């Protein structure tokens, strides 16, 4: 426990605070304790010994430590330290008993490459591609629902920026802690407050000459303008936003604005300067029998050269049914990366495939994409009857991305409609 709250007696709460797997602790409704964990998601625990009296005592101790009051006249209390964020609501407002939410924000990178690949958090090819995009200074926004792990993922991406590139973090509540994780690096952690707004901090941030600007979350009009101004001035950003899918990130940014900025003009600016959107999903998986997080979508943004239209292009998408679609990035992204000194082949994710028209086992349709679920012509998952995809190549298909045939997650359906996974 950090020094700020070292004198606070957390009692039976301490076992939850000391468990790395637990990210959030919620207390409500006169005695209910709910935990949010990395492995199991959200669930209720019984017979904890935690009650209203304990929570009120903790609230008063935190208030005294921070020089604040917590009573009927001051019914809301926010207590923040290096690795804890606590919010208390007094029982004069919460009529069924004091309400408390404790969020743990440890100064560590929870995601590790070997583990997230093994646990199907992200495919290896998509993982390596995204790190190449970080190396090539792509601006990346990560979307997802609350608790999906957006902040953890941008911390992981930020950990792969170059050692000599200066980072400035701008947050209203401290969560990233990159300055503590990498104490040897040139990192400045800035916090907004009632005196210093996002705009004020951003102006100072520009004068600090950073290579990367990290906003823990874009959730206000001021934060949207901070993103827009920073990327249009040539700085690179990593940030998170609440959105239902990666492709809707630009429109979600616009919805947060409180001004009458022209929609098309705004979308063009976002599509021009934000290269990638990544969507993170968190849900209970019947397959893994636990709470599962995964990168479910990677979308590229660009503006067409001829018509100056904002466009998006799906690079990776995993549907709720488990179907995986992968496409190569467009020439717009490859040219941007090349300008940053990162050279990638145009078939970086998908090797082009070819089979003579007289024999078409890949079921290539008229738009030259491969239907990964078309293997029902090989009943009972007959591996020997399936084509060897790697032996086909045709330059005629090189002009457009082709959907991949995943090695492990593709599902083949036999004639009895029984789905089997290779």
N, C-alpha and C positions, 0 to 999 in steps of 0.2 A: 504494500500500500504506500502511496506517495506521501510526502511530508505534509501536504495541505490538510489531509484528513487522518493523519497518523494517530491523533488523539481521540478520534471518533470510535465509539464502541459499536461495531456492526453486529455483534452477537452471532446468532445462527446464520445471518446473511453472509458471513465471511467465507464460508465454504463455497458458496456460489461465486463470490468475487474472485476466489483463488483458482477457479476451474477455467482453464483456457478455452474450452469448448463453448462456454456460455458467453453470449454477447450482450444479452439484455435480460433484466429482471423487472417484472411488472408486479406491483402489489395493488389490489383493489378490492372493492366489494366486501369490506370488513373481514379480510383474512385470506383471500385467494392469492396464491403466488404462481405466476406464470413465467416460464423460462423460454428464451429463444436461444437455440444452440446451432452450431455449425453442422452438426451431424444429424440431429433429430427434428430440427425445426422448432415449432412452438408447442409446448405442452405444459400441463398443470402438475404441480407437485403437492403432495399432501403431508400433513403432520410435520411441518417445518419448524414449529415453535415461534413463528413470526406472526405478530399480531399488531393491532393499532397502536398499543402502548409503545412497542419497540420502534415502530416507524416514526411516531411522534418524537420520541427521544432522539433518534438519529437526525430528524429534521432540525430540532432545536440545537443540537451539537454542531451541525453543519452551518446553521445560521450564525451561531456565536463565533465559529471559526472564521467566517467570511465577513463578520461585522454587519450582519443583516438581521431583520426581524421576520418572524413567521408567526402570525396570529390572525385574528379576524380582520384587523385593519390592513394586514399585509398577507393575504391568503395564498400567494404564489411565491415559490422559492426555487430559483435556479442555482444550483451549486456545481461548479466546474473546477476540475483539477487536471493535471497532466494526462491522466488515464481514466477518469470517470466523469460522466455527465449525469447529474441527478435533477429531477424535477419533482417537486412536492406540491400537492394541492390540499389546502386546509379543509378540515371536515365541516367548516362553515359554508363551504362551496360544494365539496363532494359529500353529499348528504348520507351516503352509505358508508362513510368512513374515509379517512385520509387516503389519497391516491398517490402512488410513487412510481416513477419509472427511472431505472438506473441503466445507463448504457456504458459499456466498457469500450474504451478506445486505446488499446495498448500500443506502445511504441514498438511495433514489430511488423514484419511482413508475414502474414499468416499463410499466404499461398506459396507453395514450392513446386517447381516444374514437375519433378517426378511424381509427386502426389496428385497434382491436378490432372496430369495425363492418365495416370492409373485409375483415378476415380471418375473418368469421363467428364470432367469439368470442361475440357476443351480438347479438340483434336490436335495432334502434334503438328500437322501441316499448317493449321490455322494459327496455332501458338507461335510457330517460328515466323510465319508471315507477318503477324502483328508486331513482333519484336523488330523485324526488319523495317516496318513502317515507323516505329519509334526511333530507330537509328536514322531513318530518313526524315525526321522532324515533321511527321504528319500531325495535324491537329485532330484529336480524337475525343469524342464525347461518348460516355457510357450511360446507357439508359437501363431502366428496370424499376420494379416496384420497391417499396420500402422493405428493407431486410434482405434484398436479393444479393447483396454483396458488391454493390457498385464501387464504393469507396475502397474496399480491399483490392479490387481489380486495378483501379488507377494507381494505387500505391505499388502494385506489382509492376505495372508498366513503367512507372516513374523510376523504379529501382533499376531499370535497364537503360536509362539515359546515360550519356557519356559522363565519365568522372569529372571532366573539366568544364561541363556545362552548368552554368549557374541556374538554380531553381529558386523561385519565390512562390510560397504558398499563401493564398488569401482565403481566410475562412471567417465565418461569424461564430462558429464553435470549433474548437480545436479537435481534429480527428486524425489528420494525416501523420503528424509527428515525424516527418522525414528528416528534420534537423537532428532529432535524437537517434533515429535509425542509422543515419549516415553522418556522424559528427565530424568526419574528416572532410566533408564536401562543402562547397560554397552554396549554402542554403539559408534563405531568410524566411522566417515564419511570421506572417503578418495577420493580425486579427482585427476585424472591423468591430465597431461599437457605436454608441450613440453620438460620439464626437467625430470619429473617422468612418465615413461611409465607404462603400465599395469604390465609388468614383474617386474619393480622396486618396484611398489606399492605392488605387490603380495608377494615379498620376505619379505618386511617389515611387511606385513599383517600376514604372518606365524609366525613371531616373537612375534606378539601381542597375539597369542594363542586364536583365536576366535573359537567358536563352529559353527557359521554360517558365510558364505561369500555370500554377495548379489551383483551381477552385474546387473545394470539396463538393459543392453542389450548386447548380444554377436553379434557384427557386424564386427569383424576384425579377422585376423589370430592370432594376439596377444591376443585378448580376448578369442579365442578358446583354446589356449595353457594355458591361465590363468585358465579356467574352468577345463581343463584336469589335470593340475598340482595340483589344489586345491583339487579335489575330489580323486585323486589317493593318496594324502597324508593324507587322513582320515578326511578332513574337509567337511562340508555339504554346499551345494549351493542352492540358488534360483536365477533364472535368466530368461531372455526373449530372444527370437530369432525370426526372420522373417522366417516363413515356412508355407507351404500350408496345412499341417496337422501334427498331433502329431507324427505319425509313421515315418515321414520323417526328424525328428529333427537330428538324428545322421548323415545322409547323408548330411544334410544342414550344419552341423558343419564342415564336411570334405571339402565341397565345398568352405568354407571360408579360408581354409589353403593355404599358398603360398609355401609349401614345398612338397617334394616327399615322404611323409610318406606313408607306405604301407596301403592300404585301409582296408583290413581285420583286420590288427593289430589295426588300429585306431578304427574301429567300435566295435571290441571286448572290447577295453578299455572303450568306452562310454557306451556300453550295460551292462558292468560289474558294472560300478560305478554310472550311472544315472538310478534311479529306475523308474521315471515316466515322461511322457510328457503330457502336457495339452494344448489343442487347444481352443482358444477363437475366436468366430466369431462376427462380427458386420455388420448388414444389415438392410435395411428397411423392416419391417414386415407388410405384408398385414393383418395378423391376429390381431396384436396389433395397427395397424395404426400409427406406429411411428418407430423411429430407435431403434433397439433391439440388445442387446449384450447377448451372452450366451456361456457357456462351451459346446462345441459341441463334444469333443473327449477327452478321457483319455486313454493313452496307456502305458503299462508296458514294460520295457526293461530288458533283462536278457541274460546270456550266459549259454548254456546247459552244464550239468555236464559231460555227456558222450562224446560228440563230440566237445565241446568247440566252438560252433557256436553262433554268435549273433542272437538273436530272439526278436521279438516284439509280444505283446499280447494285443488285444483291450479289455479294461475293460468297456468302455462306448463309445457309438457313437450315435449321432443324425444326421440323414440324412437330406438333404435339403427338402425332402418331409415330414419330421416330424416323420419318423419311428425311434423308439428308440431301441437300442440293448444294453443289459447289460450282462456282464459275470463276474464270480467270478475271483479274482486274482489268479495267479498260486502259487504253493508251494514255488517258489523262493522268491517272495515278502513276503509271509507270514512268511517264515523262517528268512528273513532279519529283518522284524519288530519284530519278537520274540527275535532275538539277541539284539534288542534295548529296550527290556522290554515291547513291545506292543503286546499283544496276541489278535488275531482276529480269529473268526471262519472261516472255509474254505468256508462257504456259507454266508459270510458277506453281499453280495449284492443280491444274488439270492438264494432263497430257492428251493431245488431240488423238482421236481414234478414227480408224477407217476400216471399212469392209466393203468389198465389191457389192454393187447393188443386187447382183443375182443371189447373194447370200448375206442376209442382214441380221445376224444374231443379236446385235446390240439394239435393234429396233430404233434406229436413228430416224427421227421424224423429219418433216419438211423444213423445220427451222434449225436443223443440225444440232439438236440437243439430245442427250441420251436419257431415256426413261429408266431410272434405276429400279423401278418396280415392275419392269416388263419381263422379269425372268420366270414368270409362271409357265413359260413354254418349256422349262426344264423341271419337270415334276419331281417331287421328293428330294429337292435340293441336290440333284445329281451333279456333283462338282466336275466330274470328268466330261459331262456333256456341255458344260458352260464354256464360252469362248475365253481364250487368253487375251484379255483386253490390252495388255502391254505390247502385243506384237503388231498392232495396227497403227499406222500413222499416215496422215494425208495433209499436205500443205494447203489443200483447198479449204480445210476447216480452220486454218490458222487465223482467219480474219475475224472469228467471233469465238467467245468462250463456249466451252462445252461442259455440260453437267458431268460430274465425276461419278465413278462407281466406287463407293467407299469400300475399304478393305474389310472392315469388321462390323460396321453398323448397318450395312445394307440388309434389307429384309427380302427374302425370296418367298413367294407364296405358291404352294403346290396346288395340284388340281383339286384337292379336297378342302381348299381354303384354310389350310393350317399353316400359319406363319412360322417360319423358321429363320433364325439369324445365323449368318456365317461368321 
